């Protein structure tokens, strides 16, 4: 009696079978094994890909079919390297996506997403030129492919803008962008939606042609299930599971169906046969379905979301049940086998210089050309972008920091019999009414408008009603008492001292106006007294203050708040305009799918960021030059320092804002959240960076925190350059340059890391 093979011999046989399988898989284009994925996106909020075992042989057309939300697009994003698997393995074109030398993402893949993902302002020719250039094609190669694709896809004139095309024509241009560089693996996500039957057949004929002799591989998803009869293999997905993976004719024969739609319906019903309770209609359907032997795996548990046949392939038949069972038309997972290993990747030799090559010139050329072309096609938008900071600067120079005009003040002058008498200016030393001379002096030299009243009650009501900012009360014998103080000095009688005092009752609810009013009244009485003493032949120093302010070392005798705020305001305008410009451009590309599509074609996040830096830098230089011209030569703001340092620090502020805009665009999902983040950062920077108020007046804790903000040191540095004329050798000045440069590299590093590790 012959003994059966031992366990060791069985394992050796299995190992040999595995080696044969590995050799076969070396010829396969895509292999996904034991994929388990939980990624929430706006299109598939709770997509689960569980137990997938997908194999796409090289040189075939693979049709990926399933209802909306079953995981088709998520699976494709994993294949092209834009999403990561929590567990399992993907092998594409000889390596895992993203590995060095795999070409995935890269030009070896042609990817057409569900959305159009094109620039509407570009022509068809320009669109194909961009996608050809980022795939390392020359201009002549692109031009030859343009004519071929226009004829193949029945597109209109190549110089017609994409935005004026119909929806179907735009999808054909999107397909042409995936075909232009003749990729090895073509991944098309619903390319025939909105395409007429004749053109659809033309596209399928082309796909069949390019896959002949194993030259190309195509993975295609579609809503038109029966058109995949021309595919070599189809994979039917439902609820994150593969129901079947077989050739179309084999499936139709196996299930005795008339069409692939019938096959999918039957497979969906079979998947739900583990339910205990079914409607009578559904029971009749399942009883009539021939189930292939070994097709049903009843060990898998059905989730509630799978218990419904809906979407493109069936009517909405509710099949939800807490005791539902998930059925997979796939090999039985309960059979113990030694897991097959994917083929080893062919790792290319890596040199040290390879780590220094973070950008490709062909990619940078295409990206910069694309960015400038978009600007050229949107000249009104660019004029607004350049003109907006200039307009803000003009508004600042015209509205901030100037003395208030015509401050209303109510006057009760008891030296005259108002309204019978009126104050008149009297020349000479023996003027009868010095109060009138003083009030006349204030009116003509300061921004005060006087209104006279007969009684204090009338004047007080004007202040209480908000019609006046202060009430000034002049005593009856002001002139005599004032002259007595001058003549008698320390021997002046007490009633003369009291009679020479003018009372002011001010409304100090507005600190700025109250401060200006106090300054004007005090300086007015001092300057008037000096003038009066000079006319009387008396040394004006008799009435002078015991503190004398000489010519300032820096600045002016009467400092202007506009000069104080100008450095911080200029830096803030340039900083936040750069934030808005770069974050808006990046979010527009990402939300329209252009960024994702470019990354799949091999563009790196670093290249994308630096191309934006190169493009927006030109715009920012123009903005900075216009702002500085209007602020200093036109509006004559103080500028005592180096123009080179002034311009350089302002440019660095814009670069810092640009890099912060990259961070905003990388972190935020849409324009709304980006707007909230930008606005949320605006007020803290304005309040804490010493832009509108000295940081010395802050709380000690806030002052410590403000030192770490991007514009704090830069604002103080620019203020020292402008007001004091200091150079780069002064620590306060170069601290600003160091701080803002550090923030530039910090923001840029964060952006690159987020783009690198954040998939999808």
C-alpha positions in Angstrom: 0.0 0.0 0.0 1.4 3.3 -1.1 1.7 6.0 1.5 0.5 9.6 0.7 2.8 12.5 0.5 4.1 13.8 3.8 3.3 17.4 5.1 6.9 18.5 4.2 6.5 17.2 0.6 3.2 19.1 0.3 4.9 22.3 1.5 7.6 21.8 -1.1 5.1 21.4 -3.9 3.3 24.5 -2.7 6.6 26.4 -2.7 7.4 25.4 -6.3 3.9 26.4 -7.3 4.5 29.8 -5.7 7.7 30.2 -7.6 5.9 29.6 -10.9 3.2 32.0 -9.9 5.8 34.7 -9.0 7.4 34.3 -12.4 4.0 34.7 -14.0 3.2 37.8 -11.9 6.4 39.4 -13.1 4.5 39.9 -16.4 1.5 41.4 -14.7 0.9 45.1 -14.7 -1.1 45.5 -11.4 -1.6 43.2 -8.5 -3.5 44.1 -5.3 -3.6 41.5 -2.6 -5.4 41.5 0.8 -6.2 45.2 0.6 -8.1 46.6 3.6 -8.8 50.3 3.3 -10.8 52.8 5.3 -10.6 56.2 3.7 -13.2 58.9 4.0 -13.5 61.3 1.1 -16.2 63.7 -0.1 -17.3 61.2 -2.8 -16.9 58.0 -0.7 -17.3 58.9 3.0 -17.0 55.4 4.4 -15.3 53.3 1.7 -14.1 49.9 2.8 -12.0 47.7 0.5 -11.8 44.4 2.3 -10.5 41.1 1.0 -9.6 42.3 -2.5 -7.4 40.1 -4.6 -7.1 41.8 -8.0 -4.7 40.9 -10.8 -4.4 42.8 -14.1 -2.2 40.9 -16.6 0.0 43.0 -18.8 -1.4 43.8 -22.2 -5.1 43.5 -21.3 -8.1 45.7 -20.8 -9.5 45.3 -17.3 -13.0 46.6 -16.7 -13.7 47.6 -13.1 -17.4 47.7 -12.5 -19.6 48.5 -9.5 -22.2 50.9 -8.1 -21.3 54.3 -6.8 -19.6 54.2 -3.5 -18.3 50.6 -3.8 -14.7 51.7 -3.8 -13.7 51.8 -7.5 -12.2 55.3 -7.4 -10.5 54.7 -4.0 -8.9 51.5 -5.4 -7.6 53.5 -8.5 -6.2 56.1 -6.2 -4.3 53.4 -4.3 -3.0 52.0 -7.6 -1.6 55.4 -8.8 0.0 56.0 -5.4 -2.3 58.8 -4.2 -3.7 56.8 -1.3 -2.1 54.4 1.1 -3.3 51.0 2.2 -3.7 50.3 5.9 -2.7 46.7 5.2 -2.0 44.6 2.1 0.2 45.2 -0.9 0.1 46.7 -4.3 2.5 46.0 -7.1 2.4 48.1 -10.2 4.7 47.9 -13.2 7.4 46.1 -11.3 7.3 47.8 -7.9 5.2 49.4 -5.2 3.7 52.8 -6.1 6.1 55.6 -5.0 9.2 53.5 -4.8 12.3 54.8 -6.5 12.4 53.9 -10.2 8.9 52.5 -10.4 7.6 55.4 -12.4 4.4 55.4 -10.3 3.4 58.1 -9.9 5.0 59.2 -13.1 4.9 59.2 -16.9 4.5 55.4 -17.1 0.9 55.9 -16.0 -1.8 57.8 -17.9 -4.6 58.8 -15.5 -8.0 60.3 -16.3 -10.0 61.1 -13.1 -13.8 61.4 -12.9 -13.7 65.2 -12.8 -12.6 67.2 -15.9 -9.4 68.4 -14.1 -8.4 70.9 -16.8 -7.8 74.6 -17.0 -10.8 76.2 -18.8 -8.7 79.2 -19.9 -6.2 77.0 -21.9 -6.8 75.8 -25.4 -6.8 72.1 -26.3 -3.3 72.4 -27.7 -2.0 74.2 -24.6 -3.6 71.6 -22.4 -2.0 68.7 -24.2 1.3 70.6 -24.3 1.3 70.9 -20.5 0.6 67.3 -19.9 3.1 66.2 -22.5 5.8 68.4 -21.1 5.4 67.1 -17.5 5.7 63.6 -19.0 9.1 64.5 -20.5 7.9 64.9 -24.1 9.4 67.4 -26.5 7.3 70.0 -28.2 7.5 68.2 -31.6 6.3 65.0 -30.1 3.4 66.7 -28.4 2.4 68.4 -31.7 2.3 65.1 -33.6 0.2 63.6 -30.9 -2.2 66.5 -30.8 -3.3 66.0 -34.4 -3.7 62.3 -33.9 -5.8 62.7 -30.7 -8.0 65.4 -32.2 -8.9 63.0 -35.1 -9.3 60.0 -32.8 -11.6 61.7 -30.3 -13.4 63.9 -32.9 -12.4 67.1 -31.1 -12.9 70.6 -32.5 -10.1 73.0 -33.5 -7.0 72.6 -31.2 -6.9 76.4 -30.6 -10.3 76.5 -29.0 -10.4 77.2 -25.2 -11.6 74.3 -23.1 -14.1 76.4 -21.2 -16.3 77.0 -24.2 -16.5 73.3 -25.1 -19.5 71.1 -24.3 -19.3 68.7 -21.3 -18.7 65.7 -23.6 -16.0 67.5 -25.5 -14.2 68.5 -22.2 -14.2 64.9 -21.1 -12.7 63.9 -24.4 -9.9 66.5 -23.9 -9.4 65.0 -20.4 -9.0 61.6 -22.1 -6.6 63.0 -24.6 -4.5 64.4 -21.8 -4.2 60.9 -20.4 -3.3 59.4 -23.8 -0.9 62.1 -25.1 2.3 60.6 -23.6 1.6 57.0 -24.7 1.8 55.5 -21.2 2.4 51.8 -20.4 -0.6 51.6 -18.0 -3.7 53.6 -18.8 -6.2 54.2 -15.9 -9.5 55.7 -17.0 -12.2 56.6 -14.5 -15.5 56.6 -16.4 -14.1 58.0 -19.6 -17.2 57.5 -21.8 -19.7 59.3 -19.6 -21.6 61.8 -21.9 -20.0 60.4 -25.0 -22.1 59.4 -28.0 -22.2 55.7 -29.0 -20.2 56.2 -32.2 -17.3 57.9 -30.4 -17.6 55.4 -27.5 -17.0 52.6 -29.9 -14.1 54.5 -31.5 -12.5 54.9 -28.1 -12.9 51.2 -27.4 -11.4 50.3 -30.7 -8.4 52.4 -29.9 -8.0 50.7 -26.5 -8.2 47.3 -28.1 -5.6 48.3 -30.6 -3.0 49.7 -28.1 -3.3 46.5 -25.9 -2.5 44.2 -28.8 0.7 42.2 -28.5 1.0 43.2 -24.8 2.1 46.7 -25.5 -0.2 48.6 -23.1 -2.5 47.8 -20.2 -5.8 49.5 -19.5 -7.9 49.7 -16.4 -11.2 51.3 -17.0 -14.3 52.0 -14.9 -17.6 52.7 -16.6 -21.4 53.0 -16.0 -22.1 51.4 -19.3 -21.6 47.8 -18.1 -22.3 46.1 -21.4 -19.6 48.0 -23.3 -17.0 46.1 -21.3 -17.8 43.0 -23.4 -14.7 44.0 -25.3 -12.5 43.9 -22.1 -10.3 40.9 -21.5 -11.1 40.8 -17.8 -13.7 42.5 -15.6 -13.9 42.8 -11.9 -17.3 43.3 -10.3 -17.2 45.2 -7.0 -19.9 45.8 -4.4 -19.6 47.2 -0.9 -15.8 47.0 -1.0 -15.8 43.3 -2.1 -15.0 41.7 -5.4 -18.0 39.6 -6.5 -16.1 38.1 -9.5 -13.0 38.6 -11.6 -13.3 36.8 -14.9 -13.6 37.4 -18.7 -17.1 38.8 -19.7 -18.0 35.7 -21.8 -17.0 33.3 -19.1 -19.2 35.1 -16.6 -22.2 35.2 -18.9 -21.8 31.5 -19.7 -21.2 30.5 -16.0 -24.4 32.3 -14.8 -26.5 31.6 -17.9 -27.3 35.3 -18.3 -28.1 37.3 -21.3 -25.9 40.3 -20.4 -23.3 41.5 -17.9 -26.0 43.5 -16.1 -27.9 40.3 -15.4 -24.7 38.8 -14.1 -24.1 41.7 -11.7 -27.7 41.6 -10.5 -27.5 37.9 -9.8 -24.1 38.2 -8.1 -25.5 41.0 -5.9 -28.5 38.8 -4.9 -26.2 35.8 -4.2 -24.1 38.1 -2.0 -27.1 38.7 0.2 -28.3 35.1 0.4 -27.0 34.8 3.9 -29.9 36.9 5.2 -32.5 35.1 7.3 -35.4 37.2 6.2 -36.0 38.1 2.5 -39.0 39.5 0.7 -41.1 37.1 -1.4 -40.1 38.9 -4.6 -36.4 38.5 -3.7 -36.9 34.9 -2.7 -38.3 34.2 -6.1 -35.3 35.8 -7.8 -32.8 33.9 -5.7 -34.5 30.6 -6.2 -34.2 30.9 -9.9 -30.5 31.7 -9.9 -28.1 28.9 -10.7 -25.3 29.2 -8.2 -21.9 27.9 -9.4 -20.4 25.4 -7.1 -18.0 26.8 -4.5 -18.9 30.4 -5.5 -20.5 31.5 -2.3 -18.4 32.2 0.8 -20.8 32.4 3.7 -18.1 33.0 6.3 -17.9 36.7 5.5 -20.3 38.9 7.4 -22.5 41.4 5.5 -22.5 45.0 6.8 -25.8 46.9 6.7 -24.6 49.2 3.9 -24.3 46.3 1.5 -27.8 45.1 2.0 -29.2 47.1 -0.9 -29.1 46.7 -4.6 -28.9 50.2 -6.0 -27.1 52.6 -8.2 -26.4 52.1 -11.9 -27.1 48.3 -11.9 -30.3 47.7 -10.2 -33.5 49.0 -8.6 -33.5 50.1 -4.9 -34.4 46.9 -3.3 -33.9 47.1 0.5 -32.1 44.1 1.9 -30.8 45.5 5.2 -30.8 43.2 8.2 -28.8 43.0 11.4 -28.1 39.3 10.7 -27.0 39.8 7.2 -24.1 37.8 5.9 -21.5 39.1 3.5 -20.9 36.8 0.5 -17.9 37.1 -1.7 -17.7 35.4 -5.1 -14.1 34.8 -4.8 -11.8 31.9 -3.7 -12.7 30.6 -0.3 -10.6 32.5 2.2 -11.0 29.7 4.8 -8.6 27.3 2.9 -5.2 27.5 4.4 -2.5 28.3 1.9 0.9 29.8 2.2 0.4 33.4 1.1 2.0 34.2 -2.2 4.8 36.8 -2.1 4.8 39.6 -4.6 7.8 39.8 -7.0 10.8 41.6 -5.6 11.2 45.2 -6.8 14.1 46.1 -9.1 15.7 48.8 -7.0 17.9 51.0 -9.2 21.4 52.0 -8.0 21.2 55.2 -6.0 24.0 57.7 -6.1 24.6 60.5 -3.6 23.9 63.1 -6.3 20.4 61.6 -6.8 19.4 62.8 -3.4 20.3 66.4 -4.4 18.0 66.2 -7.5 14.8 67.4 -5.9 13.5 69.0 -9.1 13.5 68.3 -12.8 14.0 71.2 -15.2 11.4 69.8 -17.7 8.8 69.7 -14.9 9.7 73.2 -13.6 9.6 74.6 -17.2 6.1 73.1 -17.7 4.8 74.3 -14.4 6.1 77.8 -14.7 4.9 78.1 -18.2 1.5 76.9 -17.1 1.3 79.4 -14.2 2.3 82.4 -16.4 -0.1 81.3 -19.1 -2.9 81.3 -16.6 -2.0 84.8 -15.5 -1.9 86.0 -19.1 -5.3 84.5 -19.8 -6.6 86.3 -16.6 -5.2 89.8 -17.1 -8.1 91.6 -15.3 -7.7 89.3 -12.3 -3.9 89.9 -12.2 -4.4 93.7 -12.5 -6.7 93.5 -9.5 -4.2 91.4 -7.6 -1.4 93.9 -8.3 -3.6 97.0 -7.8 -5.2 95.8 -4.5 -2.2 96.3 -2.3 -1.5 99.7 -3.9 -5.1 100.7 -3.2 -4.7 99.6 0.4 -1.5 101.6 0.8 -3.2 104.7 -0.6 -6.1 104.3 1.8 -3.7 103.8 4.7 -1.7 107.0 3.8 -4.9 109.0 3.4 -6.7 107.8 6.5 -4.3 106.7 9.2 -2.1 108.8 11.5 -3.3 112.3 10.5 -4.5 115.0 13.0 -8.3 115.2 13.3 -9.8 118.2 11.7 -12.3 120.7 13.0 -12.8 119.3 16.5 -15.9 120.9 17.8 -15.4 122.7 21.2 -18.1 124.7 23.1 -16.8 127.9 24.7 -18.3 130.0 27.5 -16.2 133.2 27.7 -17.3 135.1 30.8 -15.0 138.0 29.8 -17.5 139.1 27.2 -21.2 139.6 27.3 -22.2 136.9 24.8 -24.3 137.2 22.6 -24.2 141.0 22.8 -20.4 141.0 22.4 -18.1 138.9 20.3 -14.5 138.0 20.7 -12.2 140.1 18.6 -8.5 139.8 18.3 -6.6 142.8 19.8 -3.0 143.6 18.9 -0.4 144.8 21.3 0.8 144.2 24.9 -2.2 145.8 26.6 -4.9 143.8 25.0 -8.2 144.1 26.9 -9.4 140.5 26.3 -6.4 138.1 26.3 -8.9 135.2 26.2 -10.1 136.3 22.8 -6.5 136.5 21.6 -5.8 133.0 22.9 -8.9 131.5 21.3 -8.2 133.3 18.1 -4.6 131.9 18.2 -5.9 128.3 18.8 -8.4 128.5 15.9 -5.8 129.7 13.4 -3.0 127.3 14.4 -4.7 124.1 15.5 -7.6 121.9 14.2 -10.2 123.2 16.6 -13.6 124.7 15.8 -15.1 126.9 18.5 -18.8 127.5 19.2 -19.8 130.2 21.8 -22.6 129.8 24.3 -24.0 132.2 26.9 -24.2 129.7 29.8 -22.4 126.7 31.1 -25.6 124.6 31.0 -26.1 125.2 27.3 -22.4 124.3 26.6 -22.5 121.2 28.7 -25.6 119.9 26.9 -23.8 120.0 23.6 -21.1 117.7 25.1 -23.6 115.4 26.6 -25.5 115.1 23.3 -22.3 114.3 21.4 -22.3 117.6 19.4 -19.1 118.8 21.0 -15.9 117.2 22.3 -15.2 119.6 25.2 -16.5 122.6 27.1 -14.1 125.5 27.7 -14.9 128.0 30.5 -13.0 131.3 30.6 -13.3 133.2 34.0 -14.5 136.8 34.2 -11.2 138.4 35.0 -8.9 136.1 33.0 -6.9 138.9 31.2 -6.2 140.9 34.4 -5.3 137.8 36.4 -3.0 136.5 33.6 -1.1 139.8 33.4 -0.9 139.8 37.2 0.8 136.4 37.2 3.3 137.7 34.6 4.1 140.9 36.5 4.1 139.6 40.1 5.4 136.1 39.7 5.6 134.4 43.0 3.8 137.3 44.7 0.7 136.8 42.7 -2.5 136.9 44.8 -4.5 133.6 45.2 -7.5 135.1 43.4 -5.4 136.1 40.5 -4.0 132.6 40.3 -7.5 131.1 40.3 -8.8 133.8 37.8 -6.0 133.0 35.3 -7.1 129.3 34.9 -9.3 128.2 32.0 -11.4 125.2 32.9 -11.8 122.4 30.3 -14.5 119.7 30.6 -13.8 117.1 27.9 -15.4 114.0 26.5 -12.7 111.4 26.7 -14.7 108.5 25.4 -12.5 108.8 22.3 -8.9 108.7 23.6 -7.3 109.8 20.3 -9.5 112.9 19.9 -9.2 113.7 23.6 -5.4 113.5 23.3 -5.2 115.7 20.3 -7.5 118.2 21.9 -5.4 118.3 25.1 -2.3 118.8 23.1 -3.7 121.6 21.1 -5.1 123.5 24.1 -1.9 123.1 26.1 0.5 123.9 23.2 -1.9 126.7 22.2 -1.7 128.5 25.6 2.1 128.1 25.8 2.8 129.4 22.3 0.3 132.2 22.7 1.8 133.3 26.0 5.3 133.3 24.5 4.0 135.4 21.6 2.3 137.8 24.0 5.4 138.2 26.2 7.6 138.8 23.1 5.2 141.7 22.1 5.5 143.1 25.7 9.3 143.0 25.6 9.5 140.2 28.2 11.7 137.1 27.9 9.3 134.4 26.7 11.2 131.9 28.8 9.4 133.3 31.9 6.4 131.3 30.8 8.3 128.3 29.5 8.2 124.7 30.9 11.1 123.6 33.0 11.7 120.8 30.5 13.0 121.6 27.1 12.9 119.2 24.2 15.7 119.8 21.8 15.9 118.6 18.2 15.2 114.8 18.2 18.1 112.5 17.5 15.7 110.4 15.3 12.3 111.4 14.0 10.6 114.8 14.2 9.5 117.2 16.9 5.9 116.2 16.4 5.9 112.5 15.5 3.4 111.2 13.0 1.5 108.0 13.8 1.5 107.3 10.0 5.3 107.0 10.1 5.1 104.7 13.1 2.5 102.4 11.6 3.8 102.4 8.0 6.5 99.7 8.4 4.1 97.2 9.9 1.2 98.0 7.6 3.4 97.6 4.5 4.7 94.3 5.7 1.2 93.1 6.6 -0.3 94.1 3.3 2.4 92.3 1.3 2.3 89.3 3.7 -1.4 88.6 3.5 -1.7 89.4 -0.2 0.8 86.7 -0.7 -1.1 84.4 1.6 -4.4 85.0 -0.4 -2.7 84.7 -3.8 -0.8 81.4 -3.2 -3.4 79.6 -1.1 -6.1 80.6 -3.7 -4.0 79.3 -6.6 -3.1 76.0 -4.8 -6.7 75.4 -3.7 -8.1 76.1 -7.1 -5.8 73.6 -8.7 -6.5 71.0 -6.0 -10.3 71.4 -5.9 -10.5 71.2 -9.7 -8.3 68.1 -9.7 -5.4 69.6 -11.6 -3.0 69.3 -8.7 -3.9 65.6 -8.1 -3.6 64.8 -11.8 -0.2 66.5 -12.1 1.1 64.6 -9.1 0.0 61.3 -10.7 1.9 62.3 -13.8 5.1 62.5 -11.8 5.1 66.1 -10.6 6.4 66.3 -7.0 5.1 68.5 -4.2 8.4 70.2 -4.1 8.3 71.1 -7.8 4.7 72.3 -7.4 5.6 74.6 -4.5 8.8 76.0 -6.1 7.0 76.6 -9.4 4.4 78.7 -7.5 7.2 80.5 -5.7 9.0 81.4 -8.9 5.7 82.6 -10.5 4.2 84.4 -7.6 7.6 86.0 -6.8 7.4 88.0 -10.1 3.9 89.2 -9.1 5.1 90.0 -5.6 8.0 92.1 -6.8 5.6 94.2 -8.8 3.3 94.6 -5.9 6.2 95.5 -3.6 7.6 98.1 -6.0 4.2 99.8 -6.4 3.5 99.8 -2.7 6.8 101.4 -1.8 6.6 104.0 -4.6 3.2 105.2 -3.4 4.1 105.1 0.3 7.3 107.0 0.1 7.9 109.1 -3.0 4.2 109.9 -3.6 2.9 110.3 0.0 6.2 111.4 1.4 6.4 109.1 4.4 9.7 109.2 6.3 12.5 107.2 4.7 16.0 107.7 6.2 17.5 104.3 5.5 18.7 102.0 2.8 16.3 101.5 -0.1 17.9 98.1 -0.7 17.3 96.9 2.8 13.7 98.3 2.7 12.9 96.5 -0.5 14.6 93.2 0.5 12.9 93.0 3.8 9.5 93.7 2.2 10.2 91.0 -0.4 11.1 88.5 2.4 7.8 89.4 4.1 6.0 88.5 0.9 7.9 85.2 0.6 7.0 84.4 4.1 3.3 85.0 3.4 3.6 82.9 0.3 5.0 80.0 2.2 2.3 80.4 4.9 -0.2 80.4 2.0 1.2 77.0 1.0 0.6 75.7 4.5 -3.0 77.0 4.5 -3.6 75.3 1.1 -2.1 72.0 2.1 -4.0 71.8 5.4 -7.4 73.2 4.4 -9.8 71.2 2.3 -11.6 74.1 0.6 -11.6 77.9 0.2 -14.0 78.4 3.1 -11.7 76.8 5.7 -8.7 78.5 4.1 -10.4 81.9 4.5 -11.2 81.1 8.1 -7.6 80.2 8.8 -6.2 83.3 7.1 -8.6 85.6 8.8 -8.0 83.9 12.1 -4.3 84.6 11.8 -4.7 88.2 10.6 -5.8 89.8 13.8 -3.3 88.1 16.1 -0.4 89.2 13.8 -1.8 92.7 13.5 -2.3 93.1 17.3 0.7 91.2 18.6 3.5 92.2 16.2 3.8 95.8 17.2 2.2 97.0 14.0 -0.4 99.4 15.4 0.7 99.6 19.0 4.1 99.3 20.7 4.9 95.8 22.1 6.3 97.5 25.2 2.6 98.2 26.2 1.6 94.5 26.1 1.3 92.0 28.9 4.7 90.4 29.7 3.3 87.0 28.6 2.0 88.3 25.3 5.2 90.2 24.7 7.1 87.0 25.0 4.7 85.2 22.7 4.8 88.0 20.1 8.6 87.6 19.7 7.9 84.3 17.9 5.4 85.6 15.4 6.6 86.1 11.8 6.3 89.9 11.5 7.3 91.1 15.0 11.1 91.3 14.5 10.7 92.2 10.9 8.4 95.2 11.7 10.8 96.5 14.3 13.7 96.0 11.9 12.0 97.9 9.1 11.0 100.7 11.5 14.7 101.1 12.5 15.7 101.2 8.9 13.1 103.8 7.9 13.1 106.0 11.0 16.7 105.7 12.2 18.6 104.9 9.0 20.3 101.9 10.6 22.1 99.4 8.5 22.3 95.6 8.5 25.2 95.6 11.1 22.9 96.7 13.9 21.5 93.6 15.8 17.9 94.9 15.8 18.0 95.1 12.0 19.5 91.7 11.2 17.4 90.0 13.8 14.4 90.9 11.6 16.0 89.4 8.5 17.0 86.2 10.4 13.5 85.8 12.0 11.6 86.1 8.8 14.0 83.9 6.8 13.6 81.2 9.5 9.8 81.4 9.2 10.1 81.1 5.4 12.0 77.8 5.7 9.7 76.6 8.5 6.6 77.2 6.4 8.1 75.7 3.3 9.3 72.6 5.1 5.8 72.1 6.6 4.2 72.4 3.2 6.5 69.9 1.6 6.0 67.4 4.4 2.2 67.7 4.3 2.2 67.2 0.5 4.5 64.3 0.8 2.8 62.3 3.6 -0.8 63.4 3.0 -2.4 61.2 0.4 -5.6 62.0 -1.3 
